[in-house]
């Protein structure tokens, strides 16, 4: 599950997750997508770049 707010600065980031995921899946560079969405802080960007959907892995069990 993607976090609603950034753990460090508290900025609301969950509203951008679906668009980010779709655009990266279509082949756009993550850097360009984050710049276009207005995610400028490095603390917020690290959440997008390092997030792994664990719910899909755990739902099998």
MMTF fields as JSON, N, C-alpha, C and O atoms, coordinates in Angstrom:
{
  "mmtfVersion": "1.0.0",
  "mmtfProducer": "UNKNOWN",
  "numBonds": 243,
  "numAtoms": 244,
  "numGroups": 61,
  "numChains": 1,
  "numModels": 1,
  "chainsPerModel": [1],
  "groupsPerChain": [61],
  "chainIdList": ["A"],
  "bondAtomList": [4, 2, 8, 6, 12, 10, 16, 14, 20, 18, 24, 22, 28, 26, 32, 30, 36, 34, 40, 38, 44, 42, 48, 46, 52, 50, 56, 54, 60, 58, 64, 62, 68, 66, 72, 70, 76, 74, 80, 78, 84, 82, 88, 86, 92, 90, 96, 94, 100, 98, 104, 102, 108, 106, 112, 110, 116, 114, 120, 118, 124, 122, 128, 126, 132, 130, 136, 134, 140, 138, 144, 142, 148, 146, 152, 150, 156, 154, 160, 158, 164, 162, 168, 166, 172, 170, 176, 174, 180, 178, 184, 182, 188, 186, 192, 190, 196, 194, 200, 198, 204, 202, 208, 206, 212, 210, 216, 214, 220, 218, 224, 222, 228, 226, 232, 230, 236, 234, 240, 238],
  "bondOrderList": [1, 1, 1, 1, 1, 1, 1, 1, 1, 1, 1, 1, 1, 1, 1, 1, 1, 1, 1, 1, 1, 1, 1, 1, 1, 1, 1, 1, 1, 1, 1, 1, 1, 1, 1, 1, 1, 1, 1, 1, 1, 1, 1, 1, 1, 1, 1, 1, 1, 1, 1, 1, 1, 1, 1, 1, 1, 1, 1, 1],
  "groupList": [{"groupName": "UNK", "atomNameList": ["N", "CA", "C", "O"], "elementList": ["N", "C", "C", "O"], "formalChargeList": [0, 0, 0, 0], "bondAtomList": [1, 0, 2, 1, 3, 2], "bondOrderList": [1, 1, 2], "singleLetterCode": "X", "chemCompType": "L-PEPTIDE LINKING"}],
  "groupTypeList": [0, 0, 0, 0, 0, 0, 0, 0, 0, 0, 0, 0, 0, 0, 0, 0, 0, 0, 0, 0, 0, 0, 0, 0, 0, 0, 0, 0, 0, 0, 0, 0, 0, 0, 0, 0, 0, 0, 0, 0, 0, 0, 0, 0, 0, 0, 0, 0, 0, 0, 0, 0, 0, 0, 0, 0, 0, 0, 0, 0, 0],
  "groupIdList": [1, 2, 3, 4, 5, 6, 7, 8, 9, 10, 11, 12, 13, 14, 15, 16, 17, 18, 19, 20, 21, 22, 23, 24, 25, 26, 27, 28, 29, 30, 31, 32, 33, 34, 35, 36, 37, 38, 39, 40, 41, 42, 43, 44, 45, 46, 47, 48, 49, 50, 51, 52, 53, 54, 55, 56, 57, 58, 59, 60, 61],
  "secStructList": [7, 7, 7, 1, 5, 7, 6, 6, 6, 7, 7, 5, 7, 4, 4, 4, 2, 2, 2, 2, 2, 2, 2, 2, 2, 6, 6, 7, 7, 2, 2, 2, 2, 2, 2, 2, 2, 6, 7, 7, 7, 2, 2, 2, 2, 2, 2, 2, 2, 2, 7, 7, 7, 2, 2, 2, 2, 2, 6, 6, 7],
  "xCoordList": [0.833, 0.0, 0.881, 1.812, 0.582, 1.365, 0.975, -0.211, 1.947, 1.63, 0.872, 1.09, -0.005, -0.8, 0.062, -0.046, 0.918, 1.778, 3.245, 3.575, 4.1, 5.538, 5.906, 5.433, 6.746, 7.145, 7.969, 7.948, 8.685, 9.592, 8.938, 8.952, 8.367, 7.858, 6.342, 5.827, 5.62, 4.175, 3.379, 2.168, 4.017, 3.327, 2.406, 2.747, 1.244, 0.282, 0.79, 0.897, 1.102, 1.688, 0.86, 1.088, -0.082, -0.815, -1.668, -1.971, -2.057, -2.899, -2.168, -2.811, -0.846, -0.058, 0.345, 0.878, 0.109, 0.634, 0.115, 0.908, -1.183, -1.756, -1.221, -0.85, -1.18, -0.659, 0.819, 1.256, 1.587, 3.007, 3.196, 3.995, 2.47, 2.6, 2.223, 2.909, 1.139, 0.701, 1.703, 2.012, 2.212, 3.14, 4.474, 5.066, 4.962, 6.23, 6.043, 6.95, 4.89, 4.605, 4.555, 4.851, 4.184, 4.133, 5.502, 5.65, 6.515, 7.864, 8.508, 9.642, 7.827, 8.433, 9.472, 9.386, 10.432, 11.46, 10.852, 10.132, 11.133, 10.592, 10.95, 10.131, 12.148, 12.562, 11.651, 11.218, 11.361, 10.523, 9.089, 8.459, 8.583, 7.216, 7.124, 6.185, 8.088, 8.071, 8.209, 7.551, 9.048, 9.184, 7.871, 7.463, 7.211, 5.954, 4.833, 3.982, 4.834, 3.81, 4.07, 3.195, 5.238, 5.555, 6.115, 6.093, 6.624, 7.247, 8.705, 9.529, 9.024, 10.356, 11.261, 12.474, 10.691, 11.511, 12.076, 11.392, 13.326, 13.976, 13.362, 13.389, 12.807, 12.195, 10.94, 10.666, 10.182, 8.979, 9.353, 8.729, 10.352, 10.768, 11.271, 11.048, 11.953, 12.485, 11.37, 11.538, 10.233, 9.11, 8.577, 8.285, 8.448, 7.971, 8.959, 8.554, 10.238, 11.247, 11.502, 11.894, 11.286, 11.62, 10.41, 10.57, 9.207, 8.004, 7.858, 8.059, 7.502, 7.237, 5.85, 5.554, 5.012, 3.656, 3.715, 3.678, 3.805, 3.897, 2.548, 2.494, 1.46, 0.142, -0.112, -0.783, 0.414, 0.254, 1.019, 0.561, 2.173, 2.968, 2.346, 2.357, 1.802, 1.268, -0.142, -0.558, -0.881, -2.263, -2.36, -3.436, -1.28, -1.281, -1.432, -1.961, -0.966, -0.938, -2.086, -2.252],
  "yCoordList": [-1.172, 0.0, 1.24, 1.358, 2.134, 3.364, 4.327, 4.471, 4.988, 5.901, 7.138, 7.627, 7.625, 8.804, 10.058, 10.912, 10.165, 11.331, 10.91, 9.773, 11.838, 11.604, 11.42, 12.163, 10.438, 10.162, 11.295, 11.489, 12.034, 13.06, 14.436, 15.063, 14.905, 16.277, 16.373, 17.46, 15.266, 15.276, 15.729, 15.923, 15.899, 16.319, 15.213, 14.033, 15.593, 14.637, 14.116, 14.884, 12.821, 12.272, 11.164, 10.814, 10.606, 9.443, 9.761, 8.865, 11.008, 11.373, 11.232, 11.171, 11.18, 11.071, 9.635, 9.389, 8.693, 7.341, 6.627, 6.058, 6.646, 5.923, 6.46, 5.685, 7.783, 8.373, 8.046, 7.73, 8.121, 7.782, 6.336, 6.056, 5.433, 4.008, 3.721, 2.956, 4.33, 4.115, 4.657, 3.996, 5.858, 6.467, 5.753, 5.626, 5.283, 4.539, 3.195, 2.726, 2.567, 1.29, 1.448, 0.501, 2.632, 2.892, 3.203, 3.291, 3.371, 3.542, 4.89, 5.112, 5.792, 7.087, 6.935, 6.024, 7.82, 7.803, 8.306, 9.305, 7.626, 8.07, 9.516, 10.234, 9.944, 11.318, 12.317, 13.297, 12.073, 12.986, 13.016, 14.073, 11.866, 11.794, 12.558, 13.329, 12.355, 13.058, 14.571, 15.345, 14.991, 16.419, 16.984, 18.077, 16.25, 16.693, 16.764, 17.651, 15.836, 15.82, 16.863, 17.12, 17.46, 18.499, 17.965, 18.657, 16.724, 16.147, 16.591, 16.007, 17.616, 18.223, 17.779, 17.67, 17.524, 17.191, 15.785, 14.861, 15.637, 14.329, 13.314, 12.115, 13.77, 12.826, 12.208, 11.027, 12.987, 12.466, 11.589, 10.553, 11.996, 11.251, 9.851, 8.897, 9.729, 8.421, 7.429, 6.229, 7.917, 7.022, 6.462, 5.27, 7.311, 6.845, 5.862, 4.83, 6.174, 5.356, 4.024, 3.051, 3.974, 2.753, 1.931, 0.9, 2.362, 1.643, 0.306, 0.216, -0.732, -2.065, -2.481, -2.403, -2.917, -3.349, -4.709, -5.737, -4.729, -5.99, -6.668, -7.873, -5.922, -6.519, -7.583, -8.58, -7.381, -8.368, -9.648, -10.746, -9.509, -10.67, -11.434, -12.665, -10.709, -11.342, -11.886, -12.772, -11.378, -11.813, -13.271, -13.862, -13.856, -15.252, -16.172, -17.277, -15.713, -16.555, -16.197, -16.791],
  "zCoordList": [0.0, 0.0, 0.0, 0.797, -0.88, -0.996, 0.128, 0.422, 0.759, 1.861, 1.382, 0.274, 2.224, 1.894, 1.92, 1.04, 2.929, 3.08, 3.122, 3.459, 2.778, 2.87, 4.335, 5.195, 4.617, 5.99, 6.596, 7.811, 5.776, 6.272, 6.365, 7.425, 5.258, 5.232, 5.41, 5.672, 5.275, 5.468, 4.262, 4.367, 3.135, 1.925, 1.419, 1.496, 0.905, 0.373, -0.976, -1.933, -1.06, -2.283, -2.901, -4.059, -2.183, -2.686, -3.906, -4.693, -4.077, -5.216, -6.551, -7.599, -6.527, -7.754, -8.084, -9.165, -7.195, -7.346, -8.598, -9.349, -8.834, -9.982, -11.305, -12.187, -11.445, -12.677, -12.859, -13.965, -11.776, -11.833, -12.278, -13.172, -11.662, -11.97, -13.426, -14.104, -13.907, -15.29, -16.295, -17.286, -16.043, -16.992, -17.04, -18.112, -15.9, -15.88, -16.565, -17.251, -16.395, -17.055, -18.573, -19.302, -19.056, -20.492, -21.084, -22.303, -20.211, -20.717, -20.462, -20.886, -19.788, -19.492, -18.38, -17.557, -18.37, -17.328, -16.022, -16.022, -14.906, -13.616, -13.274, -12.7, -13.617, -13.328, -14.03, -13.424, -15.3, -16.067, -15.541, -15.502, -15.14, -14.612, -13.299, -13.1, -12.396, -11.115, -11.309, -10.613, -12.238, -12.529, -13.054, -12.661, -13.936, -14.524, -13.483, -13.547, -12.528, -11.48, -10.404, -9.577, -10.395, -9.418, -8.116, -7.099, -8.136, -6.947, -6.956, -7.66, -6.18, -6.216, -5.073, -5.252, -3.912, -2.742, -2.859, -3.298, -2.462, -2.572, -1.623, -1.904, -0.5, 0.44, -0.163, 0.052, -0.91, -1.564, -2.759, -2.991, -3.503, -4.692, -4.33, -5.076, -3.181, -2.792, -2.508, -2.727, -2.023, -1.761, -3.075, -3.17, -4.084, -5.387, -6.01, -6.545, -5.944, -6.603, -5.905, -6.551, -4.608, -3.873, -3.446, -2.792, -3.802, -3.364, -4.088, -5.299, -3.325, -3.864, -3.384, -2.192, -4.301, -3.949, -3.27, -3.945, -1.962, -1.221, -1.053, -0.809, -1.178, -1.009, -2.077, -1.809, -3.276, -4.348, -4.022, -4.338, -3.396, -3.026, -1.863, -1.851, -0.883, 0.314, 0.132, 0.879, -0.837, -1.019, -1.491, -1.408, -1.977, -2.394, -1.199, -1.316, -0.054, 1.132, 2.02, 3.085]
}
